[in-house]
Amino acid sequence: MSTIRTAWLAADGLTSVLEADLAWRGVTIDRWHGRLALSSSKPVYSPWALDIWLNPQVVEITSIRNAADTLRALQRNWSLYAVDHFRRTALITDKLPPVKAAPLVFPTLPPTSPLGAWTLLDTNTLLFSARKTSPFVNGAPQFVENRTGPPSRAYLKLWEACTRLGRWPTPNERCYDLGATPGGWTWAIANLGAQVTAFDRAPLDSKVATMPGVSFQQASAFGLEPEKLAAVDWMFSDIIAYPQRLLRLTQNWITSGNTNNIVLTVKFQGETDHEIVAAFEAIPGGSLAHLAHNKHELTFFWNKAAAAENRPTLAGTNLAEEAA
């Protein structure tokens, strides 16, 4: 096997999407290990990867203890990506310090302790990386869910997006939620104590519409003129629309200057439009990422201050800095 310089972890069911994106970026995948794409190419950011292993190493191991000792000699915290050899990986895990991976209670900041990742390529071959882009096990944060309040499970995307950012709306901030109905994101924003105006052609779920801090305007997100609306701290959108329309919508809001932050889902139908992905990535201050709670979609993050400083809004998306 050629030297493995990078490994990209795809979301379940999206290995072909990740492979196409990496090919578009000039990366050749040498082999797949489950959902883990192994390559001799240097680290390149792909928004479709849940996690990217930045300095993978391959070591032949002689025993379960030898594998655990190899990992412990480098650092304390390790997360397993298991494809097969489940009994053996479980025994190795038992000899490593436990990693606290209890479901998060939102809102909360992401973990800050260094977390590496490892897997077994075969019975006696250990692949590991002490550094990776996501602070979560296999790039997928788990939350203590609310199964009674929100009208849909879409709120989990907003929770994950804000957790990834390390920021969320506060009680003194104003927000817009475009294409809000039935109101999963509006519910999540209002629960933070922020003021939120929801826009949609269809009415909100009645439980959401009557929440404190929630107002509703019956209007299409694409019919709004951002420059004529009151300035807000956050613009959120999980609307179903073609990516090209979402790109224009995003550009219009940024040009208006009437929001400090944008969190917007870019939904793809059929094949990924790589040119649209590149256009979103080219927006100063913008970042794209595939969240664990996304389907065939990416989440776009933008912050006005980050744009002014020409830096990405989302940590972990500049691999030149990550690899330094």
Phi and psi in degrees as a GROMACS rama.xvg file:
@    title "Ramachandran Plot"
@    xaxis  label "Phi"
@    yaxis  label "Psi"
@TYPE xy
-68.7126  162.359  SER-2
-60.5438  131.511  THR-3
-90.8659  115.568  ILE-4
-101.465  -23.5878  ARG-5
-151.018  148.586  THR-6
-135.003  130.734  ALA-7
-112.533  130.589  TRP-8
-99.3625  119.076  LEU-9
-86.283  153.974  ALA-10
-72.3445  157.42  ALA-11
-58.0365  126.434  ASP-12
84.8182  -0.157985  GLY-13
-121.404  24.9297  LEU-14
-63.2524  -40.2099  THR-15
-67.6899  -32.458  SER-16
-67.8293  -44.9114  VAL-17
-63.4584  -43.079  LEU-18
-60.8117  -41.853  GLU-19
-65.7167  -39.6577  ALA-20
-66.5788  -43.2678  ASP-21
-64.1764  -40.4976  LEU-22
-61.3634  -40.1333  ALA-23
-63.0132  -28.4289  TRP-24
-92.1953  5.81761  ARG-25
87.6197  16.3795  GLY-26
-100.273  131.652  VAL-27
-102.637  126.076  THR-28
-84.658  123.353  ILE-29
-76.7025  -37.0353  ASP-30
-166.861  161.506  ARG-31
-105.899  142.149  TRP-32
-123.689  93.779  HIS-33
63.3955  -122.91  GLY-34
-95.0748  9.17254  ARG-35
-98.6441  115.679  LEU-36
-87.0362  120.433  ALA-37
-105.082  134.815  LEU-38
-148.685  150.956  SER-39
-85.4848  0.655234  SER-40
-75.4388  152.506  SER-41
-68.4123  161.871  LYS-42
-58.607  127.626  PRO-43
-130.406  134.454  VAL-44
-74.2189  131.196  TYR-45
-124.945  124.15  SER-46
-66.0088  -15.3514  PRO-47
-82.5248  -9.20952  TRP-48
-83.4138  129.961  ALA-49
-67.9899  -32.4905  LEU-50
-154.329  149.837  ASP-51
-128.896  122.829  ILE-52
-84.5949  119.707  TRP-53
-90.2491  -28.1966  LEU-54
-139.106  61.2471  ASN-55
-65.013  146.107  PRO-56
-132.21  148.104  GLN-57
-115.152  127.892  VAL-58
-134.086  135.384  VAL-59
-80.1984  130.271  GLU-60
-111.319  150.73  ILE-61
-103.1  -16.1192  THR-62
-163.862  172.305  SER-63
-62.9633  -44.7863  ILE-64
-64.1851  -38.7099  ARG-65
-60.6137  -40.4014  ASN-66
-63.9971  -46.7677  ALA-67
-64.4547  -41.5446  ALA-68
-64.1076  -37.3827  ASP-69
-60.5411  -43.4372  THR-70
-72.487  -44.1942  LEU-71
-65.469  -26.7584  ARG-72
-67.2163  -21.0107  ALA-73
-93.4002  -44.2188  LEU-74
-168.577  174.14  GLN-75
-80.4067  -49.6471  ARG-76
-95.0599  125.999  ASN-77
-137.363  142.035  TRP-78
-118.097  140.325  SER-79
-93.3317  133.981  LEU-80
-110.062  105.224  TYR-81
-98.2939  127.504  ALA-82
-110.664  -44.1785  VAL-83
-154.861  -164.921  ASP-84
52.0154  45.2077  HIS-85
-64.8776  -37.7724  PHE-86
-63.7968  -45.5192  ARG-87
-67.642  -42.2852  ARG-88
-65.3528  -34.1565  THR-89
-65.6296  -39.7158  ALA-90
-67.5541  -37.0671  LEU-91
-65.9729  -43.9137  ILE-92
-58.1919  -39.0003  THR-93
-62.29  -24.2092  ASP-94
-95.2813  2.56412  LYS-95
-101.723  153.715  LEU-96
-58.0054  140.824  PRO-97
-66.6428  143.345  PRO-98
-106.357  121.875  VAL-99
-71.7565  114.336  LYS-100
-128.603  37.4964  ALA-101
-65.7235  148.367  ALA-102
-54.9362  139.904  PRO-103
-78.764  143.982  LEU-104
-99.6772  108.515  VAL-105
-75.4792  141.359  PHE-106
-85.9234  141.723  PRO-107
-154.766  152.36  THR-108
-77.6578  152.809  LEU-109
-67.8036  158.221  PRO-110
-59.6968  148.863  PRO-111
-112.969  -13.2202  THR-112
-69.8144  139.541  SER-113
-56.5768  135.125  PRO-114
-132.579  119.88  LEU-115
-96.0625  176.332  GLY-116
-136.391  149.116  ALA-117
-149.203  162.031  TRP-118
-157.312  165.131  THR-119
-104.017  121.719  LEU-120
-75.7234  -34.4246  LEU-121
-154.406  -173.027  ASP-122
-55.1895  -36.7159  THR-123
-118.642  17.2515  ASN-124
-123.899  116.241  THR-125
-100.622  126.949  LEU-126
-112.258  128.088  LEU-127
-148.597  158.557  PHE-128
-141.562  121.67  SER-129
-71.1268  -22.2572  ALA-130
-125.47  138.876  ARG-131
-149.647  168.567  LYS-132
-81.5448  -28.2104  THR-133
-99.1727  138.006  SER-134
-80.6767  -0.732521  PRO-135
-104.583  153.53  PHE-136
-60.7913  119.942  VAL-137
53.135  29.5567  ASN-138
68.5596  16.8633  GLY-139
-128.134  96.0986  ALA-140
-68.6283  142.319  PRO-141
-110.7  142.584  GLN-142
-121.794  153.244  PHE-143
-73.2145  110.219  VAL-144
-82.2672  154.456  GLU-145
-105.832  110.403  ASN-146
-99.1661  4.74533  ARG-147
-120.444  -31.0479  THR-148
-83.2132  -55.0648  GLY-149
-72.5003  149.428  PRO-150
-81.2586  -6.46853  PRO-151
-156.756  170.305  SER-152
-86.4396  4.06281  ARG-153
-62.6611  -23.0002  ALA-154
-57.9916  -27.0491  TYR-155
-65.4263  -30.9958  LEU-156
-64.5567  -43.5428  LYS-157
-66.2925  -41.9188  LEU-158
-58.1825  -46.3042  TRP-159
-65.716  -41.2352  GLU-160
-60.4987  -46.8174  ALA-161
-68.4793  -35.2549  CYS-162
-65.3288  -42.8162  THR-163
-59.9668  -40.7878  ARG-164
-68.506  -32.7089  LEU-165
78.6411  16.3452  GLY-166
-146.251  155.087  ARG-167
-157.093  164.213  TRP-168
-59.9936  140.491  PRO-169
-110.864  166.092  THR-170
-57.3404  -22.1712  PRO-171
-95.2764  9.96479  ASN-172
-109.008  154.996  GLU-173
-112.416  142.665  ARG-174
-136.587  153.305  CYS-175
-114.66  142.047  TYR-176
-122.768  108.55  ASP-177
-93.1056  130.926  LEU-178
67.918  47.7519  GLY-179
-77.7333  -31.3329  ALA-180
-61.0382  137.573  THR-181
-80.2053  -12.212  PRO-182
122.904  20.5496  GLY-183
-60.4485  -44.549  GLY-184
-72.8494  -39.0951  TRP-185
-59.4015  -42.526  THR-186
-58.3633  -46.4775  TRP-187
-64.4988  -40.7589  ALA-188
-66.9985  -45.7506  ILE-189
-63.4911  -33.844  ALA-190
-65.6462  -19.8122  ASN-191
-82.8215  -5.45738  LEU-192
90.6411  1.31697  GLY-193
-79.5184  161.049  ALA-194
-87.3358  130.573  GLN-195
-135.463  129.101  VAL-196
-103.295  121.579  THR-197
-98.7575  132.785  ALA-198
-114.96  129.744  PHE-199
-169.359  156.43  ASP-200
-78.7361  -21.2372  ARG-201
-106.231  148.89  ALA-202
-68.2377  154.592  PRO-203
-71.0004  158.487  LEU-204
-55.2348  137.153  ASP-205
-60.4442  -34.2265  SER-206
-66.1615  -33.5856  LYS-207
-77.9797  -40.8538  VAL-208
-61.0935  -27.2772  ALA-209
-97.1805  6.00387  THR-210
-70.8388  146.063  MET-211
-58.6709  137.356  PRO-212
87.2084  -3.02204  GLY-213
-100.554  129.866  VAL-214
-126.827  159  SER-215
-133.855  136.898  PHE-216
-126.488  125.253  GLN-217
-81.0072  98.6194  GLN-218
-161.213  152.414  ALA-219
-76.6875  138.566  SER-220
-59.043  -32.5683  ALA-221
-84.6447  -9.29099  PHE-222
-93.4505  -5.86244  GLY-223
-74.6037  148.601  LEU-224
-111.905  96.4456  GLU-225
-52.9831  -37.6355  PRO-226
-66.5619  -16.1217  GLU-227
-98.7751  -1.96131  LYS-228
-96.7961  160.105  LEU-229
-65.5229  144.485  ALA-230
-66.9072  144.834  ALA-231
-132.366  168.241  VAL-232
-83.5764  -32.9073  ASP-233
-137.311  138.714  TRP-234
-118.487  119.836  MET-235
-112.701  148.112  PHE-236
-157.868  129.591  SER-237
-124.194  32.8547  ASP-238
-73.438  146.586  ILE-239
-85.9819  116.448  ILE-240
-162.691  162.535  ALA-241
-64.4681  143.156  TYR-242
-54.4329  -37.4717  PRO-243
-62.1374  -39.9157  GLN-244
-67.1478  -38.1408  ARG-245
-67.1432  -35.1522  LEU-246
-63.4856  -46.7428  LEU-247
-63.2882  -40.4573  ARG-248
-59.1844  -46.7748  LEU-249
-61.7499  -46.8841  THR-250
-61.4076  -39.2829  GLN-251
-63.9956  -41.1613  ASN-252
-68.5679  -39.9204  TRP-253
-65.038  -44.4065  ILE-254
-62.1317  -34.6592  THR-255
-64.8536  -27.4241  SER-256
74.1243  10.2556  GLY-257
-98.9425  18.1138  ASN-258
-146.793  146.167  THR-259
-92.3367  -22.1942  ASN-260
-142.559  146.369  ASN-261
-131.4  132.258  ILE-262
-129.318  114.743  VAL-263
-141.526  134.789  LEU-264
-86.5687  129.882  THR-265
-105.315  108.227  VAL-266
-97.8363  136.026  LYS-267
-112.598  139.776  PHE-268
-115.143  120.647  GLN-269
77.9302  -138.449  GLY-270
-69.7488  148.483  GLU-271
-67.7182  133.846  THR-272
-88.1122  97.8919  ASP-273
-65.5738  -30.75  HIS-274
-66.7968  -37.6741  GLU-275
-67.2512  -41.927  ILE-276
-57.2741  -45.9084  VAL-277
-63.0519  -36.8967  ALA-278
-66.5017  -41.1101  ALA-279
-64.7335  -41.9938  PHE-280
-66.0644  -25.7258  GLU-281
-79.6036  -10.6359  ALA-282
-69.0909  122.138  ILE-283
-54.8226  129.663  PRO-284
84.8145  -8.22185  GLY-285
-83.7269  151.806  GLY-286
-140.934  144.274  SER-287
-118.903  142.919  LEU-288
-153.646  147.367  ALA-289
-92.3591  118.335  HIS-290
-85.0822  155.354  LEU-291
-62.4399  -25.1332  ALA-292
-95.7736  4.42211  HIS-293
-80.2039  156.733  ASN-294
-99.5924  -127.383  LYS-295
-84.1958  70.8641  HIS-296
-156.871  158.669  GLU-297
-120.163  158.805  LEU-298
-111.497  130.317  THR-299
-99.4213  131.912  PHE-300
-118.467  137.827  PHE-301
-147.882  139.333  TRP-302
-134.592  133.362  ASN-303
-61.9042  -42.1973  LYS-304
-65.9637  -40.1147  ALA-305
-63.0523  -39.0906  ALA-306
-63.7177  -40.3071  ALA-307
-65.164  -30.6622  ALA-308
-95.1346  1.66051  GLU-309
54.8416  47.8212  ASN-310
-128.678  154.238  ARG-311
-68.5681  145.881  PRO-312
-70.4385  -36.0285  THR-313
-102.286  127.552  LEU-314
-65.5318  149.477  ALA-315
89.2693  2.29706  GLY-316
-104.338  -4.53585  THR-317
-108.636  94.9453  ASN-318
-73.8511  -15.779  LEU-319
-64.5198  -38.1755  ALA-320
-76.5638  -40.498  GLU-321
-62.3342  -36.9224  GLU-322
-82.7597  -11.1857  ALA-323
